[in-house]
């Protein structure tokens, strides 16, 4: 069953459509939870190389998805400078948020990372012309309140450490969320109008180039001083795999639900991190976590079921003319009138 057939089937069943969005969003959220845990471990091992972490991720994306583009003989559907801006914004967001783990706690980073949601709502309102109903805003508010219950539980239990420079860490996260919002909204626009594989590949290519330059300037000495061990290598590998899964699944959520729903789904990442800690470290779970998960789930359901059908006057043909928008352009020119559907 190809993607077009699956999408048609899901659209014909409203309940399955909502469940599919929620499930896909939680798969992405669980990947983010693993990214947070492995990043926190790397920081605890005394390794401060946020750019290098992202470099491996972008390199793997460029290698895998770039190879698919080369196999298709496909011309870029979006000008290179737009992809450069998208890759640059994503790379800076990753750098700032990962860097914040060196100065602040995982709880503080998770809380402040929620700032991505209002930035995304603002940008989609201005740039994409998205309009939100009161029910959608209510659902989004419930999601944020649900996450607050998790943070309340962490604070009551003593949290996970305060960090060395909390204010600096908080500022890094907030600035990082601005870049994340720009990246998410830009990626949403591209995946809805163009090709998902190309978008992920180009984020990998330009993210890798930008990060490689920054690594050569900022992290070479740090890399030389690291005393590598099996634990550090495994932590890096865990981050690489989980981030690859995240970038691979994110375009589907952005295409189906938009960047606001995408970021609301990510609010459950802290709860998935708790699940992982329970299974791997046998930690006890406070009852507030279960209540929090339920509140966020209700908020996501309200947002999904009250989503407006038509929100962008300039892009009314995005859903209707998907096949036309995502056609490939064949390089060899043997049959320009023939296109391959994504």
C-alpha positions as CSV (number, residue, x, y, z in Angstrom):
1,X,0.0,0.0,0.0
2,X,1.6,3.3,-1.1
3,X,1.4,6.6,0.7
4,X,-1.4,8.1,-1.5
5,X,-3.6,5.0,-1.0
6,X,-3.0,5.0,2.8
7,X,-3.7,8.8,3.0
8,X,-7.0,8.3,1.1
9,X,-8.1,5.5,3.4
10,X,-7.2,7.5,6.5
11,X,-9.1,10.5,5.2
12,X,-12.2,8.4,4.7
13,X,-12.3,7.4,8.3
14,X,-12.2,10.4,10.7
15,X,-11.4,8.3,13.8
16,X,-8.5,6.4,12.2
17,X,-7.2,9.7,10.8
18,X,-7.1,11.3,14.3
19,X,-5.6,8.1,15.8
20,X,-3.0,8.0,13.1
21,X,-1.9,11.5,13.7
22,X,-1.7,11.0,17.5
23,X,0.3,7.7,17.1
24,X,2.7,9.2,14.6
25,X,3.2,12.2,16.8
26,X,4.0,10.0,19.8
27,X,6.5,8.0,17.8
28,X,8.3,11.3,17.0
29,X,8.0,12.3,20.7
30,X,9.5,9.1,21.9
31,X,12.5,9.7,19.6
32,X,12.9,13.2,21.1
33,X,12.8,11.6,24.6
34,X,15.7,9.3,23.6
35,X,17.6,12.3,22.2
36,X,17.1,14.2,25.5
37,X,18.3,11.2,27.6
38,X,21.4,10.6,25.5
39,X,22.3,14.3,25.4
40,X,22.0,14.5,29.1
41,X,24.2,11.4,29.5
42,X,26.8,13.0,27.2
43,X,26.8,16.1,29.3
44,X,27.2,14.1,32.5
45,X,30.2,12.3,31.0
46,X,31.8,15.8,30.8
47,X,31.7,16.0,27.0
48,X,30.7,19.4,25.6
49,X,30.3,18.9,21.8
50,X,26.8,19.8,20.7
51,X,27.9,20.6,17.2
52,X,29.6,17.2,16.7
53,X,26.4,15.5,17.9
54,X,24.4,17.2,15.2
55,X,27.1,16.7,12.6
56,X,26.7,12.9,12.7
57,X,22.9,13.3,12.4
58,X,23.0,15.6,9.4
59,X,25.7,13.4,7.8
60,X,23.5,10.3,8.0
61,X,20.5,12.2,6.7
62,X,22.5,13.5,3.7
63,X,24.0,10.1,3.0
64,X,20.7,8.1,3.1
65,X,18.2,10.5,1.7
66,X,20.7,12.2,-0.7
67,X,21.4,8.7,-2.2
68,X,17.7,8.3,-2.8
69,X,17.6,11.6,-4.7
70,X,20.6,10.6,-6.8
71,X,19.0,7.3,-7.6
72,X,15.8,9.2,-8.8
73,X,17.8,11.6,-11.0
74,X,15.7,14.4,-9.5
75,X,16.3,18.1,-9.9
76,X,15.8,20.2,-6.7
77,X,12.2,21.5,-6.5
78,X,13.2,24.3,-4.2
79,X,16.0,26.9,-4.7
80,X,19.2,26.0,-2.8
81,X,19.3,29.2,-0.7
82,X,15.9,28.4,0.9
83,X,17.2,25.0,1.9
84,X,20.4,26.7,3.2
85,X,18.3,29.0,5.4
86,X,16.3,26.0,6.6
87,X,19.4,23.9,7.4
88,X,21.1,26.9,9.1
89,X,18.0,27.6,11.4
90,X,17.8,23.9,12.3
91,X,21.5,23.6,13.0
92,X,21.5,26.7,15.3
93,X,18.4,25.4,17.1
94,X,20.1,22.1,17.8
95,X,23.3,23.7,18.9
96,X,21.7,26.1,21.3
97,X,19.4,23.6,23.0
98,X,22.0,20.8,23.2
99,X,24.5,23.4,24.6
100,X,22.0,24.3,27.3
101,X,22.3,20.9,28.9
102,X,25.8,21.9,30.0
103,X,24.4,24.7,32.1
104,X,20.9,23.7,33.1
105,X,18.8,20.7,34.1
106,X,16.9,18.4,31.8
107,X,13.7,19.6,33.5
108,X,14.4,23.3,32.8
109,X,15.3,22.6,29.2
110,X,12.1,20.6,28.7
111,X,10.0,23.4,30.2
112,X,11.6,26.2,28.2
113,X,11.5,24.1,25.0
114,X,7.7,24.6,25.1
115,X,8.4,28.2,23.9
116,X,8.6,26.6,20.4
117,X,4.7,26.3,20.5
118,X,3.8,30.0,20.7
119,X,6.6,30.9,18.2
120,X,5.2,28.4,15.8
121,X,1.6,29.6,16.2
122,X,2.8,33.2,15.6
123,X,4.9,32.3,12.5
124,X,2.2,30.1,10.9
125,X,-0.3,32.8,11.5
126,X,1.9,35.4,9.8
127,X,3.8,33.4,7.2
128,X,1.4,30.6,6.2
129,X,-1.9,32.4,7.0
130,X,-3.0,29.6,9.4
131,X,-6.0,30.5,11.5
132,X,-6.8,28.6,14.7
133,X,-10.2,28.0,16.3
134,X,-10.8,28.6,20.0
135,X,-11.0,24.9,20.5
136,X,-7.6,24.4,19.0
137,X,-6.1,27.0,21.2
138,X,-7.9,25.4,24.2
139,X,-6.4,22.0,23.2
140,X,-2.9,23.5,22.9
141,X,-3.3,25.1,26.3
142,X,-4.3,21.8,27.9
143,X,-1.1,20.2,26.4
144,X,1.1,22.8,28.0
145,X,-0.8,22.5,31.4
146,X,-0.4,18.8,31.2
147,X,3.4,19.1,30.8
148,X,3.4,21.5,33.8
149,X,2.2,18.7,36.0
150,X,5.3,16.7,35.1
151,X,7.5,19.6,36.0
152,X,5.6,20.1,39.2
153,X,6.3,16.5,40.1
154,X,10.0,16.9,39.2
155,X,10.2,20.0,41.4
156,X,8.5,18.3,44.3
157,X,10.8,15.3,44.1
158,X,13.9,17.4,43.9
159,X,14.3,17.5,40.1
160,X,17.4,16.4,38.4
161,X,20.0,18.9,39.4
162,X,20.1,22.7,39.0
163,X,22.9,23.0,36.5
164,X,26.0,25.3,36.8
165,X,24.7,28.4,35.0
166,X,20.9,28.2,35.0
167,X,20.2,31.6,33.5
168,X,22.6,31.1,30.6
169,X,21.1,27.7,29.9
170,X,17.6,29.1,30.0
171,X,18.5,31.9,27.5
172,X,20.1,29.4,25.2
173,X,17.0,27.3,25.1
174,X,14.6,30.2,24.5
175,X,16.8,31.5,21.6
176,X,17.0,28.0,20.3
177,X,13.2,27.6,20.2
178,X,13.0,30.6,17.9
179,X,15.3,28.8,15.4
180,X,13.4,25.6,15.9
181,X,10.1,27.4,15.1
182,X,11.6,28.9,11.9
183,X,12.9,25.5,10.9
184,X,9.5,23.7,11.7
185,X,7.4,26.2,9.8
186,X,9.8,26.3,6.8
187,X,9.8,22.5,6.7
188,X,6.0,22.3,7.0
189,X,5.7,24.6,4.0
190,X,8.2,22.6,1.9
191,X,6.8,19.1,2.7
192,X,3.2,20.2,1.9
193,X,4.2,21.7,-1.5
194,X,7.2,19.7,-2.5
195,X,8.9,16.4,-1.9
196,X,9.5,15.0,1.6
197,X,12.6,13.0,0.7
198,X,14.2,16.1,-0.9
199,X,13.4,18.3,2.2
200,X,15.0,15.8,4.6
201,X,18.0,15.3,2.3
202,X,18.6,19.0,1.9
203,X,18.3,19.7,5.6
204,X,21.0,17.0,6.0
205,X,23.2,18.4,3.4
206,X,23.1,22.1,4.4
207,X,22.9,21.3,8.1
208,X,26.0,19.2,7.7
209,X,27.9,22.0,5.8
210,X,26.9,24.7,8.3
211,X,27.7,22.5,11.3
212,X,31.1,21.3,9.9
213,X,32.3,24.9,9.5
214,X,31.2,25.6,13.1
215,X,32.8,22.5,14.4
216,X,36.1,23.4,12.8
217,X,36.0,26.8,14.5
218,X,34.5,26.0,17.9
219,X,35.0,22.3,18.8
220,X,38.2,20.9,17.4
221,X,40.2,21.5,20.6
222,X,37.4,20.0,22.7
223,X,37.3,16.9,20.5
224,X,41.1,16.4,20.9
225,X,40.8,16.5,24.7
226,X,38.0,13.9,25.0
227,X,39.0,10.6,26.6
228,X,36.7,8.3,24.6
229,X,35.1,5.4,26.3
230,X,32.5,2.7,25.4
231,X,29.9,4.6,27.4
232,X,30.5,7.9,25.5
233,X,30.5,6.2,22.1
234,X,27.2,4.4,22.9
235,X,25.6,7.7,24.1
236,X,26.7,9.3,20.8
237,X,25.3,6.3,18.8
238,X,22.0,6.4,20.7
239,X,21.7,10.1,20.0
240,X,22.5,9.5,16.3
241,X,20.0,6.8,15.8
242,X,17.1,8.5,17.7
243,X,17.7,11.8,15.9
244,X,17.8,10.0,12.5
245,X,14.4,8.5,13.4
246,X,13.1,11.9,14.5
247,X,14.1,13.7,11.2
248,X,12.7,10.8,9.1
249,X,9.3,10.8,10.8
250,X,8.9,14.5,11.4
251,X,7.9,15.4,7.8
252,X,4.9,13.0,7.9
253,X,3.6,14.7,11.1
254,X,4.2,18.2,9.6
255,X,2.4,17.2,6.4
256,X,-0.6,15.6,8.1
257,X,-1.0,18.0,11.0
258,X,1.2,21.1,10.7
259,X,4.0,22.4,12.8
260,X,1.8,23.5,15.7
261,X,0.4,19.9,16.2
262,X,3.9,18.6,15.7
263,X,5.3,20.7,18.6
264,X,2.3,20.0,20.8
265,X,2.9,16.2,20.3
266,X,6.6,16.7,21.4
267,X,5.4,18.0,24.8
268,X,4.9,14.3,25.8
269,X,8.7,13.7,25.3
270,X,9.3,14.2,29.0
271,X,6.8,11.6,29.9
272,X,8.3,9.1,27.4
273,X,11.7,9.9,29.1
274,X,10.1,8.8,32.4
275,X,9.0,5.6,30.8
276,X,12.5,4.8,29.6
277,X,13.9,5.6,33.0
278,X,11.4,3.2,34.6
279,X,12.3,0.3,32.4
280,X,16.1,0.9,32.3
281,X,16.7,2.3,35.8
282,X,13.7,0.9,37.6
283,X,12.7,4.4,39.0
284,X,9.3,4.9,40.6
285,X,6.7,7.1,38.8
286,X,4.7,9.7,40.6
287,X,0.9,9.7,40.0
288,X,1.2,13.2,38.5
289,X,2.9,11.7,35.4
290,X,-0.1,9.5,34.6
291,X,-2.5,12.5,35.1
292,X,-0.2,14.6,33.0
293,X,-0.1,12.1,30.1
294,X,-4.0,12.0,30.2
295,X,-4.3,15.8,30.1
296,X,-1.9,16.1,27.2
297,X,-3.6,13.3,25.4
298,X,-7.0,15.0,25.8
299,X,-5.5,18.3,24.6
300,X,-4.0,16.6,21.5
301,X,-7.3,14.9,20.7
302,X,-9.2,18.2,21.0
303,X,-6.7,20.0,18.8
304,X,-6.8,17.2,16.1
305,X,-10.6,16.8,16.0
306,X,-11.2,20.6,15.8
307,X,-8.6,21.2,13.1
308,X,-9.9,23.5,10.4
309,X,-10.1,22.1,6.9
310,X,-9.1,25.2,5.1
311,X,-6.7,27.6,6.7
312,X,-4.4,28.9,4.0
313,X,-5.9,30.9,1.1
314,X,-2.7,30.9,-0.9
315,X,-2.3,27.1,-0.5
316,X,-5.8,25.7,-1.1
317,X,-4.4,23.4,-3.7
318,X,-1.8,21.8,-1.4
319,X,-4.0,18.9,-0.4
320,X,-6.0,18.8,-3.6
321,X,-3.1,18.9,-6.1
322,X,-0.5,16.9,-4.1
323,X,0.5,14.8,-7.1
324,X,1.1,17.9,-9.2
325,X,3.1,19.6,-6.5
326,X,5.3,16.6,-5.8
327,X,6.2,15.6,-9.3
328,X,9.8,14.9,-10.0
329,X,11.8,16.7,-12.7
330,X,13.9,14.2,-14.7
331,X,17.4,15.4,-15.4
332,X,18.1,13.4,-18.6
333,X,15.1,15.1,-20.3
334,X,14.2,11.9,-22.2
335,X,10.5,12.5,-21.5
336,X,9.8,15.8,-19.9
337,X,6.1,15.2,-20.1
338,X,6.3,12.1,-17.9
339,X,6.7,12.5,-14.2
340,X,7.0,10.1,-11.3
341,X,4.6,10.4,-8.5
342,X,6.0,10.5,-4.9
